[in-house]
């Protein structure tokens, strides 16, 4: 659970949302306020997307190539393939 909150940016997005809410509570609705809320919504969406990618990685499912988890998955798959080829060569020699 801690990995999801801190590594994905969700904690920062929530705290920035609280600060944004406090700052715009009594202010009139302007285009700047709308852009700030839109930016916060995008930040939340990206954080939730990162959490989904972490979950998919834990379950062994593939993630999109633009995910922050994708390079880790690629390295892991490359390492597993290398170990598999090494075991196959060893079995062929025996």
Residue, then its C-alpha position, 0 to 999 in steps of 0.5 A: x500500500x505504501x508503494x502505491x501512495x508514495x511511488x505513484x505520486x498519489x500522495x503528492x496529488x492529493x496534498x496538492x488538491x487539498x492546497x488547491x481547494x483551500x486556495x480557491x474556496x473563496x475565490x471567484x471562478x476564473x480561467x486560471x482556477x479552471x486551468x489549475x483544477x484541470x491540471x490537478x485532474x490530469x495529475x490524479x489521472x496519471x497517478x491512478x494510471x501509475x498505480x494500475x501499471x504497478x498492479x499489472x506488473x505485480x500480477x505479471x501482466x504486460x504494461x504499456x511501453x510509455x509506463x514508468x514500469x515498462x523499463x523494469x519489465x523489459x530488463x526482467x524479461x531480458x534477464x529471464x530469456x538469457x537464463x532460459x537460453x543458458x539453461x537450454x545450452x547447458x541441457x544440449x551439452x549434456 
